[in-house]
Amino acid sequence: MTRPKKPHRQIPRISGQTYLWLAMLIFGASSAVTRKLTEIGAQHFIGNRNPISLCNVLFVGNLCALILLILIYGRQWNKANLKQLLRKDWVSLTVVAILSGALAPGLIFQALALTGVNNVILVGRLEPPLTLALSVWLLRERVNIWEFLGAIAAFIGVILTIILQPATGTMMNMGGFGLGIGEFLAAAASVGIAASTIISKKHLSQIPLGIYSIFRTALGTVIFFFIALVLYGKDHFADALSPFLWQWMFLYGGLIVVVGQSFWVKGLKTSTVSTASLISSFGPIVGIIAAYLILGEAPTRPQYIGGSLILGGIFLSQVGTKRQTSSGKVNSTPAQQQVETGMGFKGI
């Protein structure tokens, strides 16, 4: 007589929203984690150099992320997929890799060295209204009044965050008022990311994610390496092979870049665009909380003023997204590209 089999206990399935929230927590904390790593490096100098300098974090962190991305998405680099790519696709991929894989991250990392994490997070919110404006101008996309008002409020909030900063030694005179160099670099990075997003929307929406991610990371890393050599000299990456650096960078590249991106993509597959957009809008809040918990960096008065307007703009934009979804007017752009516009710095 055979015993009846015990029913298998089913493992609860993780919802798409849970993956999105986990990804947003990782992305939101990325700026604070980056700054914290440089502080850890400052406590373990090699000679008179910080082995976890911001340039090393970007360069070696991307190398670690590239290794992990190849392990995850390498199978997409097959003959069939590559044959489908035209010359214009490779040109667009190259431009996007330069803008969002090399220049923008380099500017953001330099900004983190010159100003507070909260400033970089808030000024980075210049990217969504810029992308929206470029989408209307170049792609002839239509936006509703709520999205327009949200973009205006966020733009004003960013401007106030910049111009209300107290005078410091790293400021330049712009038309009678001081502009922090760190804030300027963060704004320039937002312009670069907005431009790359428009190019991706117009030319790269059908490119497989693995080809897009690996190519952007690889070429962006190489370009950044040579730019840093020209600007800072051949000794700038003297500690790039330090075991102390690599052990932290595998953690950084694996957690911030690969796990965060993988959770985000997995969550998008089973979530609506409006849900993903709503979750992504919490990025600044998560970032500011992370800066306080990890670095002890409390928001200043200009950040409260500008941040309040930015959050108001995000709320208005969400109303617009909700109305657009409920009316059935869904953007033809893939969900990942639609939502990533508003996510800000993601550690890569």
N, C-alpha and C positions, 0 to 999 in steps of 0.2 A: 504494500500500500504506500503510495507516494504522498508525501506531505504537500499540502497546498503552498504554492509559492507566495511569499510575502510581496505585497505590492511595493513597487519602487517608489521611494519618496522623491517627488519631483522638486528640483531646485527652483526656487522662485525666479522668474525671468525679470531681468533688470529692464526697466522701461527706457524709452528713448529720452524722455525728459530727465531722468536720473543721469544718463550719460552726458547730456548737455550741461547740467548743473555742475557735474564733476569737472568737465572741461573748462567751464567758466571760472571755477575756483582756481584751477591751475593757471589759466591765462591771466586772471586778475592779479595773482600773486607774483607773476613773472618779473616785473620791474623791481619789486622789493627783494625778491630772491637774488636777482642779479647784483644789486647793490650789496646785499649781505655777503655774497661770495667774495666780492672784492675786499670787504672788511676782514673776512677770514684770511684771505691771502696776505693782507697787510700785517697779520700777526705771525706769519711764517715766511718772512723775507728770505730770498736766496741771494746772497750778497747784499746789494742795496736795491734789489728789484722785487716787486710784488709778482709772484708767479701767477696769481689769478687777476691780472690786470683786465680791464674791460675789453681790450683788443684780443687778449688770449681767450677770454670767455666767449666772445663772438666767433673767433676762428676755430678754436679747438672744440667748442660746444657744437658748432655746425658740423665739424668732421665726425664727431660722435653721433650726432643726429643722422648724418648721411649714411653712416654704417648701418644704423638701425632701420632707416627708411628703405635701404636696399634689401635688407633681410625681409622686410614686410611687403614691399611693393615691387621688388625686383622682377617678379614674373611678368609684370606688365610691359617690361622692356623686351618684347618679343618682336619677331620679324613682321607679323601681321599688323600689330599696332603701329610700328614705326613706318611701315609702308604707307599708311593712311595720312601721315603728316606731310604737308606741303612745305615748300620753301618759306612761304609767308608765315606758316605756323612756327617754324624754327626762329625766324626773325622776331616774331612777337614774343616767343618764349625767352629769347635772349634779352630783349628790352625789359621784360618783366623781371628777369633774374637780376639785371643790373639795378633796376629801381628798387624793387622790394626785397631782393636777396642780398644786396651789397650796400648801396647808398643809404637807404632808409634805416636799416639796422645799425649801420655805422654811425649815422647822425644821432639816433636814439641813444646808443651806448655812450657817445660823447656828451650828450645832453645830461645823462644820468651822472656823469662825472662833474658837471658844472652847476646843477641845480637840484632841488628836492624831487623825490620820486612823485609826490603829489602833483607838482607842476608839470612833470612829463606826462602823467596820466591825463590831467585835465586839458593841457594844450593839445595832446594827441586826439582829443575829441573834435579837432578841426577837420579831421579826415572825413567823417560822414557828410557834413554839409558841403564840403568841397566835391566829394564824389557825386552827391545829388545834383549839384549845379552842373558838373561836367556831363552827367548822364542826360540832363535836360538839353544842354547845349549841343553836345556831340552825338548822342544816341537818339535824340528826339523822344526821350521817354516822358510820359506824363506823370505829374505828381498832384496829389490833392492838396487842398488848402492847409490841412493839418500837418502834413509832412513839410510843407513850405514854412509854416510858422515855427515848427520844431527846429528846422535847420537854422532859421534866423536867430531864434533864442539861444541855441547852442553856439552859434558863431559869436554872438555878442558876449556870451559867458566866457568863451575862450579869450576874446580880446580884453575883457576886464581882468581876467586872471593874469594876463601878461602885463598890462600897463599899470596895475595897482601894486605890483611887487615892490617891496622896499628896495632902496638903492643898495647895490653891492659892488664889490670890486670887479665882477665879471659882467659888466653892463656896457652897452654901446649907445651913443646918442643917436636917436632917430627922430628928426623933425621936432626937437624940443623936449622929448621925453625919453627916459631911459628904457632900453629894451635888453633884458637879460640874454646873454649869448646862449645859455642852455635852453631857454624858452624858444629862441629863434631857431635853434637846431631842431628842436622837437617839432616846431611848425613846418620847417623845411622837409622833415621826414614825412609828415602828414601829406604834404603836396606830392611827394614821390609815391607814397602808397596809393593815394587817390588816383594818380595817373596810371599806375600799374593795374589798379582795379578796373578802370575803364577799358584798358587794352585787353585785359582778361575777359571782360564781359563781351567785347566786340569780336574778338578773334580766337579765344581759347576755351569757350564754354564746352566744347565737345572733346577736349583733350583728356585722356585718362588721368586720374588723380596721381597715380604713381609716377608717370612720366613727368607731369607738371612739377610735383614736389621734389623729386630727385634732381631733375635738371636745374630747377631754381636754386636749390640748396647747394649743389655742386658748383655751378658757375658763379653764383653769388659769393661763395667762400673763396674761390680762386681770385676773383676780381678784387674782393676786399683785401686779400693778402698782399697783392701787388700794390694797391693804393696805399696801404699802411707802410710798405717798404719804401715807397717813394717819399711819403710825408715824414716818416719817423726814423728811417734808416734800417740797415740790415740787422742791427742788434735788438730791434724791437721785439722779435719773437724768440729771443735767446732761451726763454724758459718754456717754450711751447711743448717740449718733450718731457717736462717734469712729471714724474708719477703722481705727485701731490695734486697737480693741476688736472691730470686726466681722470683721477678717481672722482673728483668733484664734477668734472664735465660729463662723464658718462651718466652720473645721476641727473645733472641738469638737462643734458640733451635727451636722455631717455624719458624723464618725467615731464619736463616743460614742453618739449617739442613733440616727441613721438606719442607719448601717452595722451597728452592733451589733444593733439590733432586727431588721433585715432578715436578717442571718446567723442570728439565733436562730429566727425564723419559718421560714426555709428549711430549717434543720437539723431542726426539729420535724416537718416534713412527711414525712421519710424515716427518722425515728428512733423508737424506742419511748419510752414515758413513763419507764420505769426508767432507760434510758440518759441521757435528758435530765436526770432528777433527780440521777443520779450526777455528771454533769458540773457541774451548777449548785452542787453541794455544795462544789466546790473554790473557790467565790467568795471566802470569807474568806482562804484561803491565798494566792490570787492577789493579793488586795488588800493583804495585809501585805507580801508580797514587793515589790509595786509601790511601796508607801510607803517601803520601804527603798532600792530602786534609784533612785526618782525624787526622793525628799525626804531620804534618809539617816535616816529615822525607824525606829530599831530597837525591837522590842517590849520593854516593861517587864515587871517581875516579875508585877504583877497581870494584865497582858495574857497572859502565859504561862500563869498558873494558870487564869484564866477561859477563855482560848482552848482550852486542853487539854480542858476539860469540854465546851465547845461542839463541838469536833471529835469528841469521843466521842459526843455526842448525835447529830451528823450521821451517824456510822457506824451507830449503832443504828437511826436512821430509815431508812437505806439498806437495812439488813437487813429491816426491815418492808416497805419498798416492793418489794423483791425477792420476798419471800414472797407478798405480795398479788398481784403480777403472775404468779408461777408457779402460784398457785392459781386463776387465772382471774377473780379479783374485781377488775375494773378499774373505777376511778372513772369515772362518766359525764361528769364535767366535762372539757371540751376540754383536750388536753395542754398547750397554752400556759399556760392559767390554773392548771393543777395544779402545773406546775413553777415558774412565775414567783413563786409564794408564797415559795420559799426563796432567791431570787436576791439579795435586798437592793437597795441603791442602784444604779440603772442610768444615772445621769447625767441624769435628767430629773425 
